[in-house]
Amino acid sequence: MKTIKLLVTAVLFTLGVNAVQAQTSDIDFGIKAGINFSTLKTGLNAVSDKSGKIGFNAGVFARIGKDLYFQPEINYVTFSDKYRFNSTSYDAKFRQLNVPLMVGYKLVNTEDLVFRLSAGPDLYYNLKKPIAPGGFKYKDVSAGGVINAGVDIGSLTFDARYSLGLSKFNKDLGQKANIFSLGVGFKFQ
């Protein structure tokens, strides 16, 4: 059911962006996919042997503006993290809907080549409850900040992104997610 909601949201986002694109020429719409590497930061001494695993992301984006732009996205994100808590191992697997809302600037902006930097808030919603120690649970919603560096070569986009967890999505364990991702996409012009 949650997958259907995600698909419906992506379709509505696509239709909305296409409607806006018909009204203005300063908007690009695209699709993207990539890999993630995560770590769950915590200051709790009882959590040890932390190791992140590679996950993936896929989604849609809009880029509105010329040199200064606004870039909202909707992404499906997966990542995992193994850790030990009180001598028991846990493999927390996350399946999330991610909504970064970035403002950026195009440092180089030609027809065939664009270098850009962006930053903004980053919101996450858990689509599936990850495994947690007894009595502990992960929040459905968490927030963070994201910084992104990207290059566009024609219609291809390449991005390197770091998402810093600002809210604890497991308050009892003090865990915040930090996610580094690399992505490639295609923008429709």
C-alpha positions in Angstrom: 0.0 0.0 0.0 2.8 2.4 0.8 4.5 1.6 -2.5 1.2 2.6 -4.3 1.1 5.9 -2.3 4.7 6.6 -3.3 4.0 5.9 -7.0 0.8 8.1 -6.9 2.8 10.9 -5.3 5.6 10.6 -7.9 3.0 10.7 -10.8 1.2 13.7 -9.3 4.6 15.5 -8.8 5.4 14.7 -12.5 2.1 16.0 -13.7 2.4 19.2 -11.6 5.9 19.9 -12.8 4.9 19.4 -16.4 1.9 21.8 -16.0 4.3 24.4 -14.5 6.9 23.7 -17.3 4.3 24.6 -19.9 3.9 28.0 -18.3 7.6 28.9 -18.0 10.9 28.0 -19.7 13.0 28.3 -16.5 12.1 24.8 -15.3 13.7 21.5 -15.8 12.2 18.2 -14.8 14.2 14.9 -14.4 14.6 11.5 -13.1 17.5 10.2 -11.1 19.0 7.1 -9.4 22.1 6.4 -7.4 23.8 4.7 -4.5 23.9 5.6 -0.8 26.3 4.9 2.0 25.0 5.5 5.5 26.2 5.7 9.1 24.0 6.0 12.2 25.8 8.5 14.4 25.3 8.0 18.2 27.1 9.2 21.3 25.8 6.2 23.3 28.7 4.0 24.6 26.4 0.8 24.6 26.3 1.1 20.7 29.4 -0.3 19.1 30.7 -2.0 16.0 28.8 0.4 13.7 29.1 -0.2 10.0 27.0 1.2 7.2 26.0 -0.7 4.0 25.4 0.5 0.5 21.8 1.2 -0.5 20.2 2.9 -3.4 17.9 5.8 -4.3 15.6 6.7 -7.2 13.3 9.6 -7.7 12.2 12.7 -9.6 13.3 16.3 -9.4 12.4 19.8 -10.7 14.9 22.6 -11.1 13.2 26.0 -11.2 15.2 29.2 -12.1 18.2 30.2 -14.1 21.4 30.9 -12.1 19.7 30.9 -8.7 17.3 27.9 -8.6 15.0 26.0 -6.3 15.2 22.1 -6.5 12.5 20.0 -4.8 12.8 16.2 -5.1 10.8 13.1 -4.2 13.0 10.0 -3.7 12.7 6.4 -2.6 15.8 5.7 -0.4 17.2 2.5 1.1 20.1 2.1 3.5 21.2 -0.2 6.2 23.4 -0.1 9.3 24.7 -2.9 11.5 25.5 -2.2 15.1 25.8 -3.9 18.5 23.8 -2.8 21.4 24.4 -4.5 24.8 26.3 -7.4 23.0 23.4 -8.1 20.6 23.8 -7.4 16.8 21.2 -5.5 14.9 20.8 -4.9 11.2 18.6 -1.9 10.8 17.2 -1.7 7.2 15.5 1.5 6.2 13.1 2.1 3.3 12.2 5.8 3.2 10.5 8.5 1.2 12.9 11.5 1.0 12.0 15.1 0.2 14.9 17.5 -0.1 14.1 21.1 -0.7 17.3 22.7 -2.0 18.2 26.2 -3.1 21.2 26.3 -5.4 23.4 28.4 -7.6 24.9 27.5 -11.0 28.5 28.5 -10.9 28.9 27.7 -14.6 25.8 27.9 -16.7 26.2 27.2 -20.4 23.8 25.3 -22.7 26.0 22.1 -22.6 27.7 22.4 -19.2 26.5 23.4 -15.8 28.4 23.3 -12.4 26.0 23.8 -9.5 26.0 23.8 -5.7 22.8 23.6 -3.5 21.7 23.1 0.1 18.5 22.9 2.1 16.4 21.0 4.5 16.0 17.2 4.0 12.9 15.3 5.3 12.5 11.5 5.6 9.5 9.3 6.2 10.0 5.6 7.1 7.9 3.4 4.8 8.9 0.3 6.8 9.8 0.0 10.5 13.4 -1.0 10.9 14.5 -3.6 13.5 15.4 -2.0 16.8 16.3 -3.3 20.3 13.3 -4.2 22.5 11.7 -1.1 23.9 13.3 1.2 21.4 11.7 2.3 18.1 12.6 4.5 15.1 10.5 7.6 14.4 8.4 7.7 11.3 9.6 11.2 10.4 13.1 12.7 10.7 14.8 15.8 9.4 18.2 16.9 8.3 20.2 19.2 6.1 21.6 18.4 2.7 24.5 19.8 0.6 24.8 18.9 -3.0 27.4 19.4 -5.8 26.5 18.6 -9.3 27.4 18.7 -13.0 25.1 18.7 -15.9 26.4 17.7 -19.3 23.7 18.2 -21.8 20.7 16.3 -20.4 22.7 14.1 -18.1 23.1 15.1 -14.4 25.7 13.9 -11.9 25.4 14.6 -8.2 27.4 14.0 -5.0 25.4 14.7 -1.9 25.7 14.6 1.9 22.7 14.5 4.1 23.4 15.3 7.8 20.8 14.0 10.2 19.7 16.8 12.5 16.9 15.1 14.4 17.3 11.8 16.3 15.2 9.2 14.6 15.9 6.8 17.5 15.8 9.1 20.5 16.7 6.3 23.1 19.8 5.2 21.1 20.6 8.8 20.2 20.9 7.8 16.5 21.0 10.3 13.6 21.4 9.2 10.0 24.3 10.6 7.9 24.0 9.6 4.2 26.5 10.1 1.4 25.1 9.5 -2.1 26.2 9.5 -5.7 23.6 9.8 -8.4 23.1 10.1 -12.1 20.0 11.4 -13.8 18.4 12.7 -16.9 16.6 16.0 -17.3 13.9 16.7 -19.8 14.3 20.0 -21.4 
